[in-house]
Amino acid sequence: MKKKVVQACITAMLISGMAVSPVFATPSVDDLQQDKAAAENEVASLQSELTTILDKISTLETDLAAKQEEIDKANIDLEEAIVQQDAQYQDMKKRIQYMYEAGAGNELKLLLSADSFSDLVNKAEYIKNVHDYDREKQEEYAATTKKIEDLSQTLQEEAESMTQMQSQLQEDKSSLSSVIEGKQSQIAQLDADIQEAVAAQQAEEEARRQAQEAAAAAAAAEIEQAQQQQAQQQQQPSQPSDNGNGGSAGGGNSGSGSSGGGSSSIVPPQGQDGWAVVAYARQFLGNPYVYGGNSLTNGIDCSGFTQQIYAAFGVSIGRTDSAQAYAGVEVPLSQAQAGDLLVYYGHVGIYNGSGGIIHASSPEVGIVEWGNCQYRALRCVRRVL
């Protein structure tokens, strides 16, 4: 019979150990998150490139406006040069008309009217200077007009080149915007995939947990049945003899008291640290789970279990898991210590100091200790001591 009890214990330990290393068939959340991070980095790079293009477009628009002002000014200067050239031409025509239309005799008369040879030379030089002035002015205005025309043409070509560059930048902007939009859609899809993967992982964990709890409950029932059978066999030899009945019965009562986990065998808290909390909580392993119950020996739920365990150490916390989520101070799981309060969504338990949890789990398994406190998604860890 003892062998059967030992085998049942070994079976329960093996079932509990299976909860430590779950294997998920769902897609890797880490891989999806890495893909999302890579896509976000790429979008950030594209956004930077788009910002550079927008800056170039803005600068180009400013330069183009300035270039247009130069073109407008050159056109005005060209019109003024043409007007001046035309005015000079008209003046020259008048002088020619004055000097030549009446006939060549006017110049001759002018020369013959000289009082002396020196006066003659002066009048001849005057006539020549008038012709030279007109020629120089015409050449000057023609050169100015040509220069302004060339400048206007150059400015027009530069403006056309800048306009083409602006069009190319606008195309680049549109192309980048399309790529960024596609990447953002990809990120949104990755977000959805991550949420789906997390949900699938949690569902698989929950299914595994329920299966393990059911298996653990069956193993616990087998252990209990084996212990009861052993106790009954220990009591049977004392019945034939009246002299030995009292002693044997007393021995049976003692065995029943030690194995039943009643309140008479509960040891009060030994110390005030987290390990004392763990040691005290372990005394109630195997006791039943009762929703809304408040008895550590006859039936209690998860939040009632943690409330009464901490109360034994003089610590007062709320009765519900939602109230206990704000008890004490929050610490990261990486810094969790024995006796800390583990808070889940809809559940609570006590950290055993080695990665596991002591808790009133469910009606199927009662108060148990598991080796993996991350069998479901943690909400927070609270330090209440």
C-alpha positions in Angstrom: 0.0 0.0 0.0 2.9 2.4 0.8 4.3 1.6 -2.6 0.9 2.7 -4.2 1.0 6.0 -2.2 4.6 6.6 -3.4 3.6 5.9 -7.0 0.7 8.2 -6.8 3.0 11.0 -5.4 5.5 10.4 -8.2 2.7 10.7 -10.8 1.5 14.0 -9.3 5.1 15.4 -9.3 5.5 14.4 -13.0 2.2 16.1 -13.9 3.2 19.3 -12.0 6.6 19.3 -13.7 5.0 19.3 -17.1 3.7 22.9 -16.5 7.3 24.3 -16.4 8.1 24.1 -20.1 5.0 24.6 -22.3 5.5 24.3 -26.0 3.4 26.5 -28.2 2.2 25.7 -31.7 1.2 29.3 -32.4 3.5 31.7 -34.4 6.4 33.2 -32.4 5.3 36.5 -30.9 9.0 37.6 -30.6 9.5 37.0 -34.4 6.4 39.1 -35.2 7.5 41.9 -32.9 11.0 41.8 -34.5 9.4 42.1 -37.9 7.2 45.0 -36.6 10.3 46.8 -35.2 12.2 46.4 -38.5 9.2 47.8 -40.4 8.9 50.7 -38.0 12.7 51.5 -38.4 12.2 51.4 -42.2 9.3 53.7 -42.0 11.3 56.1 -39.8 14.1 56.1 -42.4 11.6 56.7 -45.2 10.0 59.5 -43.3 13.4 61.1 -42.8 14.0 60.8 -46.6 10.5 62.3 -47.3 11.3 65.2 -45.0 14.5 65.9 -46.9 12.5 65.9 -50.2 9.9 68.3 -48.8 12.7 70.6 -47.6 14.2 70.5 -51.1 10.8 71.2 -52.7 10.3 74.2 -50.3 13.7 75.6 -51.1 13.2 75.1 -54.8 9.9 76.9 -54.7 11.5 79.8 -53.0 14.4 79.8 -55.6 11.9 79.5 -58.4 9.9 82.5 -57.1 13.2 84.5 -56.9 14.1 83.4 -60.4 10.8 84.5 -61.7 11.4 87.9 -60.2 14.7 88.1 -62.0 13.0 87.1 -65.3 10.4 89.8 -64.8 13.0 92.4 -64.1 15.1 91.4 -67.1 12.0 91.7 -69.3 11.3 95.2 -68.0 15.0 96.1 -68.6 14.7 94.7 -72.1 11.6 96.7 -72.8 13.3 99.9 -71.5 16.4 99.2 -73.6 14.3 98.7 -76.7 12.5 102.0 -76.0 15.8 103.8 -75.5 17.2 102.3 -78.6 14.1 103.2 -80.6 14.3 106.8 -79.2 17.9 107.1 -80.1 17.1 105.8 -83.6 14.4 108.4 -84.0 16.7 111.2 -82.8 19.3 110.0 -85.3 16.8 109.9 -88.1 15.8 113.5 -87.3 19.4 114.6 -87.4 20.0 112.8 -90.6 16.8 114.3 -92.0 17.9 117.8 -90.9 21.4 117.4 -92.2 20.8 115.4 -95.4 17.1 115.6 -96.5 17.5 119.2 -97.6 20.4 118.1 -99.8 24.1 117.7 -99.4 24.4 121.4 -100.0 23.6 122.1 -96.4 26.7 120.4 -95.2 28.7 122.2 -97.9 27.1 125.5 -97.0 28.1 124.8 -93.4 31.6 124.1 -94.4 31.8 127.1 -96.8 30.5 129.4 -94.1 33.7 128.9 -92.1 35.5 132.1 -91.4 38.9 130.4 -91.3 40.6 127.2 -91.9 40.4 126.4 -88.2 36.7 127.1 -88.2 36.4 124.8 -91.2 38.2 122.0 -89.4 36.0 122.5 -86.4 32.8 122.3 -88.4 34.0 119.3 -90.3 34.9 117.6 -87.0 31.5 118.5 -85.6 29.8 116.8 -88.5 32.0 113.7 -88.1 31.3 113.6 -84.3 27.6 113.7 -84.9 27.8 110.7 -87.1 30.2 108.9 -84.7 27.9 109.6 -81.8 24.9 108.2 -83.5 26.8 105.1 -84.6 28.2 104.5 -81.0 24.8 105.0 -79.4 23.2 102.6 -81.8 25.9 100.0 -81.2 25.7 100.6 -77.4 21.9 100.2 -77.3 22.1 97.1 -79.6 24.7 95.5 -77.3 22.6 96.3 -74.3 19.5 94.9 -75.9 21.4 91.7 -76.9 22.8 91.3 -73.4 19.4 91.6 -71.8 17.9 89.2 -74.3 20.6 86.7 -73.6 20.1 87.1 -69.8 16.4 86.7 -70.2 16.9 83.5 -72.2 19.3 82.1 -69.6 16.9 82.9 -66.8 14.1 81.2 -68.7 16.2 78.1 -69.2 17.2 78.0 -65.5 13.5 78.4 -64.5 12.6 75.5 -66.8 15.3 73.3 -65.3 14.1 74.2 -61.8 10.5 73.4 -62.8 11.6 70.0 -64.1 13.5 69.4 -60.9 10.4 70.4 -58.9 8.3 67.9 -60.9 10.8 65.1 -60.3 10.8 65.9 -56.5 7.0 65.8 -56.5 7.2 62.3 -58.2 9.7 61.2 -55.5 7.4 62.5 -52.8 4.4 60.6 -54.2 6.4 57.4 -54.5 7.8 57.7 -51.0 4.4 58.4 -49.6 3.0 55.3 -51.3 5.9 53.2 -49.9 5.3 54.6 -46.4 1.6 54.0 -46.6 2.3 50.4 -47.6 4.7 49.9 -44.7 2.2 51.4 -42.3 -0.4 48.9 -43.5 2.2 46.2 -43.0 2.8 47.4 -39.4 -1.0 47.4 -38.8 -1.2 43.8 -40.1 1.7 42.8 -37.9 0.0 44.3 -34.9 -3.1 42.2 -35.7 -0.9 39.1 -36.1 0.8 39.8 -32.8 -2.5 40.1 -31.0 -3.8 37.0 -32.6 -0.6 35.1 -31.7 -0.8 36.3 -28.1 -4.4 35.3 -27.9 -3.7 31.8 -29.3 -0.8 31.4 -27.0 -2.8 32.4 -23.9 -5.6 30.0 -25.1 -3.2 27.2 -25.4 -1.7 28.0 -22.1 -5.1 28.0 -20.5 -6.1 24.7 -22.1 -2.8 23.2 -20.9 -3.4 24.6 -17.4 -6.9 23.2 -17.3 -5.6 19.8 -18.5 -2.8 19.8 -15.9 -5.2 20.9 -13.1 -7.5 18.0 -14.1 -4.7 15.6 -14.1 -3.4 16.9 -10.8 -6.8 16.6 -9.3 -7.0 13.0 -10.4 -3.6 12.3 -8.9 -4.5 14.0 -5.7 -7.7 11.9 -5.5 -5.6 8.8 -6.0 -3.2 9.8 -3.3 -6.1 10.6 -0.9 -7.7 7.3 -1.7 -4.5 5.4 -1.1 -3.9 7.3 2.2 -7.4 6.4 3.4 -6.9 2.8 2.5 -3.6 2.8 4.4 -5.2 4.4 7.4 -8.0 1.8 7.4 -5.5 -1.1 7.3 -3.6 0.4 10.2 -6.7 0.5 12.3 -7.9 -3.0 11.6 -5.3 -5.0 13.7 -6.4 -3.2 16.9 -10.0 -4.5 16.7 -9.6 -8.2 17.8 -8.0 -7.4 21.2 -9.9 -5.4 23.9 -6.6 -4.7 25.8 -5.0 -3.2 22.7 -8.1 -1.4 21.4 -7.5 1.8 23.2 -3.9 2.1 22.3 -4.5 1.1 18.7 -7.4 3.4 18.3 -5.4 6.2 19.8 -2.7 5.5 17.3 -5.3 5.6 14.5 -6.6 8.9 15.7 -3.2 10.3 15.7 -2.4 9.2 12.2 -5.7 10.6 11.0 -5.0 13.9 12.6 -1.6 14.2 11.0 -2.7 13.2 7.6 -6.0 15.1 7.4 -4.5 18.6 7.5 -6.9 19.8 10.2 -6.6 23.0 12.1 -5.1 21.2 15.1 -1.9 20.4 13.1 -1.4 24.0 11.7 1.8 25.6 13.0 1.5 29.4 13.6 3.8 31.7 11.5 7.5 31.2 12.4 9.0 34.6 11.7 7.9 37.7 9.7 9.8 37.4 6.4 8.7 36.1 3.0 10.0 32.6 3.6 7.9 32.4 6.7 4.8 33.3 4.6 5.7 30.5 2.1 6.2 28.0 4.9 2.9 28.9 6.6 1.0 28.8 3.2 2.4 25.4 2.4 0.6 23.9 5.4 -2.7 24.2 3.6 -1.7 22.5 0.4 -4.3 19.9 -0.6 -7.2 21.7 1.2 -10.3 22.4 -1.0 -11.2 25.4 -3.1 -14.6 26.9 -2.5 -15.7 30.0 -4.3 -16.5 32.7 -1.7 -15.2 30.4 1.0 -13.2 31.7 4.0 -11.8 28.6 5.6 -8.1 27.7 5.0 -8.9 24.1 5.9 -12.5 23.5 4.8 -12.7 25.6 1.7 -11.6 29.0 0.4 -11.0 30.8 -2.9 -7.9 32.5 -4.3 -8.3 36.0 -2.9 -9.6 34.6 0.5 -6.5 32.4 0.7 -4.0 35.2 0.2 -6.0 37.6 2.5 -6.0 35.1 5.4 -2.3 34.0 4.9 -1.1 37.7 5.1 -3.5 38.4 7.9 -1.7 35.7 10.0 1.3 38.0 9.7 -0.6 41.2 10.6 -1.0 42.4 7.0 -4.4 43.6 5.9 -5.3 43.5 2.2 -8.6 43.6 0.3 -10.9 40.5 -0.2 -11.0 40.6 -4.0 -8.3 40.1 -6.6 -9.0 43.6 -8.0 -8.5 45.2 -4.6 -5.4 43.2 -3.9 -3.9 44.5 -7.2 -3.2 47.8 -5.4 -2.0 46.4 -2.1 1.6 47.2 -1.0 4.0 48.4 -3.6 4.6 47.0 -7.1 7.9 45.3 -8.0 9.0 43.7 -11.3 8.8 39.9 -11.6 12.6 39.9 -12.0 12.9 41.3 -8.4 10.2 39.1 -6.9 10.9 37.6 -3.5 9.4 34.8 -1.5 6.1 35.8 0.0 5.2 38.5 -2.6 1.7 38.7 -3.9 1.2 37.5 -7.5 -1.8 39.3 -9.2 -3.3 38.0 -12.5 -6.4 39.1 -14.3 -9.1 37.4 -12.2 -6.7 35.5 -9.9 -4.1 35.9 -7.1 -1.5 33.7 -5.4 1.8 33.8 -3.4 5.3 33.7 -4.9 7.2 30.7 -3.5 10.6 32.3 -4.0 11.8 29.9 -6.8 9.7 30.8 -9.8 6.5 29.1 -8.6 3.2 29.9 -7.0 1.1 28.8 -4.0 -2.6 29.4 -4.6 -6.1 28.3 -4.2 -6.3 27.3 -7.9 -9.8 25.8 -8.7 -12.5 23.5 -7.4 -10.8 20.6 -9.2 -7.4 20.8 -7.6 -7.9 23.0 -4.5 -4.8 24.7 -2.8 -1.7 23.7 -4.7 1.9 24.8 -5.4 3.1 25.0 -9.0 6.6 25.4 -10.3 5.8 28.1 -12.9 4.2 31.3 -11.8 4.0 32.4 -15.4 1.5 29.7 -16.4 -0.8 32.6 -17.3 -0.3 36.3 -18.0 0.7 38.3 -14.9 -0.9 41.6 -14.1 1.6 42.7 -11.5 3.7 41.6 -8.5 2.9 43.4 -5.1 5.2 43.4 -2.0 2.9 43.6 1.0 5.4 42.7 3.8 
